[in-house]
Amino acid sequence: GIALTLPGIPVITSVAEGTNKLKVSWDNPDGTGTDGSIGYDLERDWSVGDVSYRVVIGNDISENTSTDMNLLSASEFGYRLQAKNTTGYSDWSGITRQTTTSISDGVPSQVTIA
């Protein structure tokens, strides 16, 4: 069917940390019209020194989660989301930030061999 209403703005509910990955989860937006077919575009932003980067890492995602892989450890990333249906696009959600874990997390700082 054709949706008569633009989808509402989706809400990111969590960004679960990992060493070189982050799993982004979200809820379906309110007010999506009559069309049950909603896709999501996911965007990542990050900075290196004084330079900021922003790139869409997922287009037309049909699930409510996406795992961003091969990230630098102990680094902060931001995510925002946009919903779309047959009528068009929602506004972008707010940015949710999370830091990947350090490689040394969970590794003993000193090993003693007796």
TITI-559992 format. One record per residue: x, y, z of N, C-alpha, C in turn; residue number from 1. Coordinates in pm, 1 decimal. Atoms other than C-alpha are relative to their C-alpha. Example, Ala and Ser with C-alpha at 12.3 -4.5 7.8 and 13.67 -1.06 7.14 Angstrom:
SITE/89.0/-119.0/0.0/1230.0/-450.0/780.0/90.0/120.0/0.0/1
SITE/-82.0/-119.0/-6.0/1367.0/-106.0/714.0/-77.0/109.0/73.0/2
***
This chain:
SITE/81.7/-118.7/0.0/0.0/0.0/0.0/85.9/124.8/0.0/1
SITE/-67.2/-130.4/0.0/87.6/364.5/-25.6/-27.6/68.4/132.9/2
SITE/15.9/-75.0/-124.4/146.9/553.7/296.5/-41.1/141.8/-34.7/3
SITE/45.8/-136.4/24.0/-32.5/886.0/315.3/71.1/99.7/88.9/4
SITE/-66.2/-83.9/-98.3/181.6/1018.6/595.5/149.3/-31.6/1.6/5
SITE/-143.5/23.7/-20.6/555.8/1065.9/631.6/18.4/-73.3/132.1/6
SITE/-23.0/68.4/-128.1/698.9/839.5/902.2/44.8/98.9/106.7/7
SITE/-49.2/-79.8/-110.6/765.1/981.9/1245.6/150.1/-17.7/15.0/8
SITE/-144.7/7.1/-23.7/1117.8/1032.5/1374.6/29.0/-120.9/89.4/9
SITE/-32.7/116.0/-83.4/1265.3/703.5/1502.9/85.2/41.6/120.2/10
SITE/-74.5/-27.4/-123.0/1422.5/688.1/1849.7/101.2/-111.4/22.3/11
SITE/-103.5/97.7/-33.1/1754.9/515.6/1915.1/-14.8/-34.8/147.6/12
SITE/21.6/42.4/-138.2/1702.6/310.0/2231.2/128.9/-42.4/69.3/13
SITE/-127.3/38.0/-62.4/2057.8/182.9/2285.3/109.1/-11.5/-105.2/14
SITE/-118.0/29.5/80.4/2408.3/161.0/2146.8/89.2/-85.0/90.1/15
SITE/-73.9/95.0/-83.9/2573.0/-149.6/2293.7/145.9/-3.3/-43.4/16
SITE/-142.5/-9.6/31.4/2950.5/-137.0/2317.7/63.3/-136.0/-21.6/17
SITE/-85.6/115.4/22.9/3203.8/-386.6/2194.6/139.2/53.3/-28.9/18
SITE/-137.2/-46.1/22.0/3579.7/-374.4/2129.7/14.4/70.2/-134.3/19
SITE/-13.2/-60.2/132.2/3562.1/-304.3/1756.4/-134.3/10.7/-70.6/20
SITE/133.2/-9.1/58.8/3187.2/-282.1/1706.6/-96.7/64.7/97.9/21
SITE/108.0/-57.0/-79.0/2875.6/-104.3/1828.7/-131.4/-46.0/-61.7/22
SITE/131.1/45.6/47.8/2519.9/-239.4/1802.7/-103.3/107.7/33.1/23
SITE/99.2/-106.8/-13.8/2257.4/31.2/1745.8/-139.3/-62.5/-7.8/24
SITE/137.7/48.8/-2.4/1893.8/-47.4/1836.8/-95.3/117.8/6.6/25
SITE/97.2/-109.0/0.6/1581.2/162.4/1785.1/-141.8/-52.9/-2.4/26
SITE/143.0/29.7/5.1/1202.3/169.5/1810.9/-57.7/54.6/-129.3/27
SITE/72.8/-54.2/113.9/964.5/214.1/1520.3/-55.1/136.9/37.0/28
SITE/54.1/-132.5/-30.2/851.6/576.1/1493.1/-151.1/-3.6/9.7/29
SITE/144.9/-18.9/-3.4/500.3/686.8/1580.7/-43.6/66.2/-129.8/30
SITE/56.9/-73.3/113.0/273.2/812.7/1304.4/62.7/-36.7/-132.5/31
SITE/-65.0/42.1/123.9/403.3/604.5/1015.5/-97.2/-13.8/-115.8/32
SITE/97.0/16.1/107.5/82.2/611.3/811.9/-50.8/-142.7/-4.3/33
SITE/61.1/131.5/10.0/-88.3/298.3/685.9/93.1/-103.8/-58.7/34
SITE/-92.4/93.5/63.3/211.3/140.7/515.9/89.1/-63.9/105.7/35
SITE/-83.1/69.4/-97.8/381.8/-125.1/726.7/144.7/-12.8/-43.5/36
SITE/-134.9/16.7/52.0/692.2/-114.4/508.6/81.7/126.2/24.8/37
SITE/-83.8/-114.5/-34.9/939.9/121.3/673.7/145.1/-43.7/-7.2/38
SITE/-143.2/25.0/3.5/1310.4/135.5/605.8/71.1/109.2/77.9/39
SITE/-77.2/-94.5/-79.9/1582.6/314.2/800.6/135.2/24.3/-63.8/40
SITE/-136.3/-35.3/37.6/1898.1/498.3/703.4/73.7/33.5/129.3/41
SITE/-79.9/-19.4/-120.6/2169.3/492.9/971.7/127.9/73.0/-37.5/42
SITE/-117.4/-82.4/26.9/2445.7/751.5/984.3/93.3/-3.1/120.3/43
SITE/-102.7/-2.4/-105.4/2772.6/741.5/1182.7/79.3/128.6/-12.2/44
SITE/-96.4/-110.6/3.3/2981.8/1040.9/1281.3/109.9/-26.3/101.8/45
SITE/-114.9/13.6/-88.5/3324.0/1054.9/1442.9/99.6/108.8/-34.3/46
SITE/-102.2/-102.4/20.3/3620.5/1285.5/1478.0/138.1/-60.6/17.8/47
SITE/-141.1/33.7/-15.5/3993.3/1243.7/1433.4/72.0/134.2/8.4/48
SITE/-60.0/-131.6/-20.2/4177.3/1539.3/1580.8/-106.8/106.6/-15.3/49
SITE/95.2/-108.6/21.3/3999.5/1852.6/1459.4/-91.4/-24.3/-120.0/50
SITE/78.3/28.8/120.1/3837.6/1682.2/1159.5/-116.0/-93.2/35.0/51
SITE/118.6/82.1/-24.2/3481.0/1545.6/1179.3/-43.7/-66.7/-128.8/52
SITE/46.2/78.0/114.0/3339.0/1280.5/949.8/-144.5/-42.9/24.4/53
SITE/137.9/49.1/-9.2/2979.7/1174.9/876.2/-27.8/-82.0/-125.1/54
SITE/26.2/87.2/114.2/2875.8/882.0/655.6/-122.7/-86.3/30.0/55
SITE/112.6/92.1/-12.5/2557.6/681.0/596.6/56.7/-141.6/-9.6/56
SITE/-55.7/135.7/-3.6/2646.4/322.8/693.9/-105.3/-106.2/-27.4/57
SITE/106.0/95.3/30.2/2309.3/161.5/626.5/-113.7/69.5/-72.0/58
SITE/112.3/-54.6/76.5/2038.3/228.2/367.4/-114.5/-99.6/-1.2/59
SITE/121.4/80.7/9.7/1682.7/97.9/383.2/7.9/-126.7/85.1/60
SITE/-8.2/111.8/-94.3/1748.6/-126.0/686.2/-142.6/-36.2/41.2/61
SITE/136.1/41.0/-33.5/1435.2/-331.2/756.8/-14.1/-44.2/145.9/62
SITE/3.9/41.5/-140.5/1526.2/-452.6/1107.3/9.5/123.1/90.8/63
SITE/-11.1/-108.8/-96.8/1539.6/-245.2/1426.8/133.8/-1.3/72.7/64
SITE/-136.2/-1.9/-53.2/1910.6/-310.3/1491.8/97.1/-3.3/-116.8/65
SITE/-107.9/8.2/97.0/2234.8/-270.2/1304.1/131.0/1.3/76.9/66
SITE/-130.2/4.9/-66.1/2588.3/-362.0/1411.8/104.2/62.3/-91.2/67
SITE/-104.8/-71.2/72.3/2865.0/-126.6/1301.3/132.6/-68.1/35.6/68
SITE/-117.3/84.1/-22.8/3178.5/-340.4/1262.0/129.5/71.4/-40.5/69
SITE/-134.6/-43.3/39.1/3555.8/-286.0/1222.4/31.9/143.2/43.0/70
SITE/-26.1/-133.5/-53.9/3570.5/25.9/1439.5/128.8/0.0/81.4/71
SITE/-115.9/-14.4/-88.7/3873.6/156.8/1627.0/-44.8/-21.5/143.4/72
SITE/32.8/18.2/-141.0/3879.0/49.4/1991.7/22.0/130.8/75.1/73
SITE/-11.9/-117.2/-87.8/3846.3/310.2/2268.6/-22.3/130.7/-75.8/74
SITE/30.8/-118.2/80.4/3694.8/560.2/2022.5/-149.7/29.5/8.0/75
SITE/140.5/-39.4/-9.0/3369.3/757.8/2033.3/-61.5/16.4/-138.8/76
SITE/75.3/-11.1/123.4/3110.3/733.0/1757.4/-140.9/48.2/32.6/77
SITE/136.5/-45.8/-15.6/2774.6/902.5/1714.0/-86.8/-58.8/-109.8/78
SITE/92.7/57.9/97.2/2467.8/762.3/1538.9/-129.1/78.9/-1.8/79
SITE/133.0/-55.3/12.8/2148.5/911.1/1403.8/-72.5/-78.1/-108.6/80
SITE/83.4/89.3/78.9/1859.9/752.6/1217.9/-110.3/79.7/-68.5/81
SITE/108.6/-60.8/76.0/1602.2/846.3/956.0/-89.8/-113.1/-50.0/82
SITE/95.5/99.3/50.1/1286.0/650.8/870.9/-50.5/44.4/-136.6/83
SITE/59.9/-35.2/128.6/1136.1/630.6/524.0/-107.8/-101.7/-35.3/84
SITE/104.4/86.6/52.9/822.0/492.0/366.1/-29.0/44.6/-142.9/85
SITE/27.8/-31.3/140.4/656.1/522.8/25.0/-28.2/147.9/-23.3/86
SITE/26.6/-142.9/14.3/567.8/888.0/92.8/127.2/83.0/6.7/87
SITE/-123.7/-77.1/-11.8/915.6/1005.2/191.0/74.8/-30.4/128.1/88
SITE/-92.3/16.3/-111.9/1158.3/1056.6/477.3/-44.3/78.3/123.1/89
SITE/16.2/-75.4/-124.6/1129.8/1154.9/842.7/118.4/94.7/14.4/90
SITE/-118.8/-74.8/-38.9/1360.6/1411.3/996.0/97.2/-98.4/65.2/91
SITE/-99.2/83.1/-68.3/1683.8/1269.5/1141.4/-27.1/1.8/149.9/92
SITE/8.7/7.0/-145.7/1677.4/1153.7/1503.4/113.8/81.8/59.9/93
SITE/-114.2/-58.8/-68.7/1902.5/1308.7/1763.2/117.8/-95.8/-6.5/94
SITE/-121.1/82.5/4.0/2259.8/1179.6/1782.1/19.9/-67.5/135.6/95
SITE/-32.1/76.2/-119.7/2337.0/905.7/2035.1/145.0/-43.9/-11.8/96
SITE/-143.2/29.0/4.7/2705.9/859.1/2122.8/35.3/-117.6/90.9/97
SITE/-51.9/111.4/-78.9/2895.2/556.3/2250.0/147.6/-17.3/-34.6/98
SITE/-143.3/24.3/18.8/3261.6/463.8/2294.1/25.9/-149.5/-4.0/99
SITE/-39.3/140.6/5.3/3403.3/130.2/2186.0/92.0/-29.4/117.9/100
SITE/-83.4/35.9/-113.9/3579.9/-60.1/2461.8/146.4/-7.3/-41.4/101
SITE/-144.0/10.1/23.0/3955.2/-63.7/2495.4/36.9/-147.3/-15.3/102
SITE/-45.7/138.1/18.3/4135.6/-377.3/2380.4/48.3/-58.6/132.1/103
SITE/-54.1/50.0/-126.1/4291.6/-402.9/2727.1/-108.2/-27.7/103.7/104
SITE/106.9/29.2/-96.0/3950.3/-418.1/2903.5/-13.9/-151.4/15.0/105
SITE/15.1/142.9/-25.3/3922.1/-758.5/3066.2/129.6/-78.7/-9.0/106
SITE/-129.9/67.3/7.7/4289.7/-838.7/3013.6/77.6/35.3/126.5/107
SITE/-74.1/-31.4/-122.5/4493.8/-870.4/3333.6/118.8/91.3/-29.8/108
SITE/-111.3/-92.2/21.3/4749.0/-593.5/3371.5/133.4/-66.6/31.6/109
SITE/-123.4/68.6/-34.6/5002.4/-832.7/3520.7/-30.5/-147.7/17.3/110
SITE/16.1/144.7/-13.6/5034.7/-1208.3/3490.8/119.5/-53.7/76.2/111
SITE/-107.9/59.1/-79.5/5235.4/-1396.6/3751.7/3.0/-148.9/-25.7/112
SITE/-17.3/144.2/21.0/5372.1/-1740.5/3671.2/77.6/-54.7/116.9/113
SITE/-63.7/57.0/-121.1/5450.3/-1945.7/3978.7/79.5/-122.3/-34.8/114
***
